[in-house]
Amino acid sequence: MCNNTAMIVELADSPGMSPDEEAFAGQLLDTINKASAALMISVGYRAGLLDAMHDGVARTSEELAALADLDERYVREWLGAMTTAKIVTLDPATKSYRLPAAHAALLGDSAEQGNMASMFQFISVLGNVESRIVDCFRTGGGVPYEAYDRFHEVMAEESDATVVAGLEEHIIPLASGLLGALESGIEVADIGCGAGRAMNTLAARFPNSRFTGFDLCAETIERARDEAAAQGLTNVRFEQKDASLLEGDARFDCIFTFDSVHDQAHPATVLSHIRRLLRPDGIYLMQDIDAASEVADNLDSPIGTYLYTISCMHCMTVSLAQGGVGLGAAWGEQLAIAMLNDAGFSSIETHRLPHDIVNLYYVCRP
Ligand SMILES: C[S@@+](CC[C@H](N)C(=O)[O-])C[C@H]1O[C@@H](n2cnc3c(N)ncnc32)[C@H](O)[C@@H]1O
């Protein structure tokens, strides 16, 4: 790796290089530096270093290691990466390091709105399956959910930041009348509910309503049930179920999907089940990735590369692993609206929310 980097630097200095090549060599160096910083943010988040630096106090590596109860040698190397990445500042005279307040505000706890640190964990979660993905490039097929170490844990943290933290203040008000209905008492479902934090949060907040979370994965359903039991909730239940096999007639007043349509094996079938399970005056609120359906229209997206990468390494491939259509994370607003129309939703509003730059919110009515 070091040899390759040295080679690029040499190339960048090479007098025979065209201006375009020189510019691109610089772009590549910038890319490897930023990819490295992404890994270090994830490490610092998990090791508790970002938390320890949250107060903005300047500390030496020894002081920080003692505060976070970590090995000083590792902390010092991490600080080297974070300082050269311009995330942490260094006072060379005292060899003390500080996380500026503006940076700390965005690299905080996952339960805080606007936290961005937890999403960096996806880089290493995806890196873990790289060899299997490369095999899929040759053979087709996909990589199943269970192959992803820590995926559901990281997803639950991401859900804390984008869904749970914004539920009452931002998400529920998107659908007029929903807050009052939840207070009076309605039937609510969350399909692809993951670890069930949204359902458990709503069940605690709205005791007159009843909540059901469905997910394919046994591990997340168990986690959701454990959390409900720990909170003593009696108005929420979780069912392990393939969303493409949901049965029955209209029985829900509100159905949510949070980031869980695009990686379905059979998303069109799931959307038609959602429409059928919804009462005639019901609301379907779909949170899904904010992208356009055509690559050419995503060139200016601030997260375009991240979306296509997470899709290639996870969302598309888990769908293909189930024999599905492999819609992909960047299925986009235009295709989403066409599929919602096909499923029988005639009224669809879309909203962007300031606390969640990754997703678009679709409020759909039959
Ligand atoms: C990206 S995660 C989102 C989880 C959760 N909604 C959240 O926001 O944290 C997608 C979820 O859909 C679930 N899922 C995937 N395919 C499914 C299927 N066929 N039926 C039910 N759930 C499925 C996965 O197990 C996973 O928990």
PDBQT file of the ligand as one rigid body, heavy atoms in Angstrom, charges set to zero:
ROOT
HETATM    1  C1  LIG A 401     -31.852  -1.184   5.701  1.00  0.00    +0.000 C 
HETATM    2  S1  LIG A 401     -32.623  -2.123   6.920  1.00  0.00    +0.000 S 
HETATM    3  C2  LIG A 401     -33.691  -0.946   7.741  1.00  0.00    +0.000 C 
HETATM    4  C3  LIG A 401     -34.156  -1.406   9.093  1.00  0.00    +0.000 C 
HETATM    5  C4  LIG A 401     -35.027  -0.436   9.876  1.00  0.00    +0.000 C 
HETATM    6  N1  LIG A 401     -36.239  -0.089   9.174  1.00  0.00    +0.000 N 
HETATM    7  C5  LIG A 401     -34.239   0.792  10.256  1.00  0.00    +0.000 C 
HETATM    8  O1  LIG A 401     -34.513   1.870   9.734  1.00  0.00    +0.000 OA
HETATM    9  O2  LIG A 401     -33.323   0.664  11.077  1.00  0.00    +0.000 OA
HETATM   10  C6  LIG A 401     -33.768  -3.097   5.996  1.00  0.00    +0.000 C 
HETATM   11  C7  LIG A 401     -34.517  -4.097   6.822  1.00  0.00    +0.000 C 
HETATM   12  O3  LIG A 401     -35.399  -4.814   5.959  1.00  0.00    +0.000 OA
HETATM   13  C8  LIG A 401     -35.387  -6.164   6.357  1.00  0.00    +0.000 C 
HETATM   14  N2  LIG A 401     -35.771  -7.010   5.212  1.00  0.00    +0.000 N 
HETATM   15  C9  LIG A 401     -35.070  -7.268   4.095  1.00  0.00    +0.000 A 
HETATM   16  N3  LIG A 401     -35.760  -8.098   3.291  1.00  0.00    +0.000 NA
HETATM   17  C10 LIG A 401     -36.925  -8.358   3.922  1.00  0.00    +0.000 A 
HETATM   18  C11 LIG A 401     -38.063  -9.146   3.601  1.00  0.00    +0.000 A 
HETATM   19  N4  LIG A 401     -38.132  -9.849   2.462  1.00  0.00    +0.000 N 
HETATM   20  N5  LIG A 401     -39.079  -9.178   4.483  1.00  0.00    +0.000 NA
HETATM   21  C12 LIG A 401     -39.029  -8.490   5.654  1.00  0.00    +0.000 A 
HETATM   22  N6  LIG A 401     -37.979  -7.726   6.001  1.00  0.00    +0.000 NA
HETATM   23  C13 LIG A 401     -36.937  -7.657   5.148  1.00  0.00    +0.000 A 
HETATM   24  C14 LIG A 401     -33.962  -6.424   6.814  1.00  0.00    +0.000 C 
HETATM   25  O4  LIG A 401     -33.844  -7.551   7.673  1.00  0.00    +0.000 OA
HETATM   26  C15 LIG A 401     -33.612  -5.116   7.507  1.00  0.00    +0.000 C 
HETATM   27  O5  LIG A 401     -33.888  -5.155   8.887  1.00  0.00    +0.000 OA
ENDROOT
TORSDOF 0
